[in-house]
C-alpha cells in the first residue's frame, strides 16, 4: 500500500509541475505530461519502473477510457451520412502511407512482405489521444482541418478492428502458434484459432451491448444512486477490456467497440459525463507512460537508425497528408497544420507491435526501434505544433485559427435552421412544449432521468437521453455550446434552480426558460433575477412553446395560430389515446400516427401563412 501511494504521489507531482510549466510557456498539456514521463522514467531519474516494459500496461487504462468515449461519439447513423468523407480521407491516408512503407521496407530494408505490411499498417496509425487533445486546446474542433483530422482518426479506430484480426493471418507462413508473455486463454493456440476467437469476442461484445447493458442501466437508473451508475459504467469498460485481454488483444480496442455498440443508447451522455473525469486524469498518466517508455539505451546505441526511422516516418506521413490536403483544397497554412497534426505514430502501434512480435512478424531489434520511434514521434508532435504556431505561421503571416475555415452567414434563414432547444425534464409540462416544437420541425433534445419514460419517448420518436441535467459534464457531453435555448422543466423546483444557476455561471449566452410549480416558486426564481419564468399548466406550456417559436423565426401571428391549432388537435388526440391508454403497444402506434397528423397539420398551416404573405407582397 505504501509503495502504491509513493508511486501515485510521484506521478501526480510530476504531472502538476510539468504541465504547469508547459502551459506557462504555451506548449500545451500533452508535452508537459510527456516531459514528466521522461523525467521520472527508468532511463532518467528512475523514480518509476525498472524498465519501460510494464509502464505502458499500467497506464493503458487512460486510452481505454478515451476510446470508449470516442466509440460513444460514433453514431452509426451519422457515420453513414459522412461515410464518403470518412472513408475517402481514411483510405487515402492508410493506403498511401502503408504502400510507401511496404515498398521501402521490402525493397530497401530487406524485410519480408508480411513484416513490411505489418510495419506499414502500424506506422499509418496516428495518435487519437494527442490529436484530439490538441484540437480541443487549439480550438480547431469546427475547422476543416479539425474535422478532416477527426475523420481520419475515426477511420483508423474502425479499421483497427479488421487489422487486428488480419495480422495473425500474415504469420501463417512463418509461425503456426502464438505464445505471449502475457497469460491469455489462447497461448499456444493456432493462429486461425486466435482469429476466430477475436471475431467471437467482437460478436459477444455486440450481443452484450444490445441485449444486456441497456436493461442493466435502466435498472440502475431507477435506483437514482449516482455512484452505482458510475460504478456500472466502469464495470462495463473494465469487463470488456478483460475480455479483449483474454483473447490477446488490446483492451482499448474492445472499449472502442463497446462504445460504438452503445452509441445509440439513451444512456450514452450520462456514461460520457460519468467517465470523463476518470478519462482526463488517466489519459494524462498514459502520456507520462509514453515518455517513461522511451528506451534511451537503444537511442544512444543506435542514434542514426532511430533518427532515420523517426524523421523518415514523420516525413513520409507528412507527404501523404500534404497531398490529401491539396486534394481537399486546404490553404497552405492549414495544409501544413494538417500534416504536422497527423504525422506521428499512434498508440495503437504499441498494440500492433506487441502482437507482431509474439507471432514473429517483427524481430526484437525492429520492435525496440519502432517502440522508440513511436514514443519519440508523440513527443515531437507537440513541439512541431509549437514551432509552427510560434515561428512558421507568423513568418509566413498565416494563421491556423479555427475561425479561418468558418464562413460568415449572410442569410438569416440559414441561422434559423441551426437553432436547437434542450428540454430538461419531460413530464406533462416539458412534453407539451416538446411536441409543439417538434411538430413545427424544431430540433429538440430531451434530458430525463426516468428510464421508463425514456423508453416510451424513444419509441415515440423523440431524441431523448438519460441523465442528470444539472451535471455540467452531461451538459458538455450533449454539446450545450451549440444550443440556443434551454427549458428547465424538471419536477423538482430545486433542480430547475440549480440548472438555471449552472447556465447563468457557465453558459451565460444561452437563454433559459424555467418551469415554476406554483406562485411561491415563481417568486423565488424572479427574486434571483430570472425573468423567463412560467407556472406549470397545459396552456402555459403551449404559451411558452409559442414564445420559443417566435424566437426561432415565426411571426407573432404565426406562432399564435400554431398554438391554437396544436391545442385543438391535442384535444382530439387525447380522446383517441384515452381508449388505448392501457394497451402500450396500441398506444405507441396510435401516438406516432396522431403526432404525424398533428405535424402535417401544423406544417400545412405554416405553408399557408407563407403563401398568403407572398401573395400580399
MONORCOR-V480332 format. One record per run of one state. SS is the DSSP state (H for helix, E for strand, L for the rest). FROM is the first residue (numbers start at 1). TO is the last residue. If there is no record, write none. Layout:
SS/FROM/TO
SS/FROM/TO
//
This chain:
L/1/1
H/2/24
L/25/28
H/29/40
L/41/54
H/55/59
L/60/60
H/61/73
L/74/75
H/76/81
L/82/82
H/83/107
L/108/112
H/113/124
L/125/127
H/128/138
L/139/143
H/144/170
L/171/176
E/177/177
L/178/189
E/190/190
H/191/223
L/224/225
H/226/246
L/247/250
H/251/261
L/262/267
H/268/293
L/294/295
H/296/301
L/302/302
H/303/327
L/328/331
H/332/341
L/342/347
H/348/358
L/359/363
H/364/396
L/397/401
H/402/405
L/406/411
H/412/417
L/418/419
E/420/424
L/425/427
H/428/439
L/440/442
E/443/448
L/449/450
H/451/459
L/460/463
E/464/466
L/467/471
H/472/477
L/478/479
H/480/482
L/483/484
E/485/488
L/489/492
H/493/506
L/507/510
E/511/516
L/517/518
H/519/527
L/528/532
E/533/535
L/536/537
H/538/551
L/552/555
H/556/578
L/579/583
H/584/616
L/617/617
//
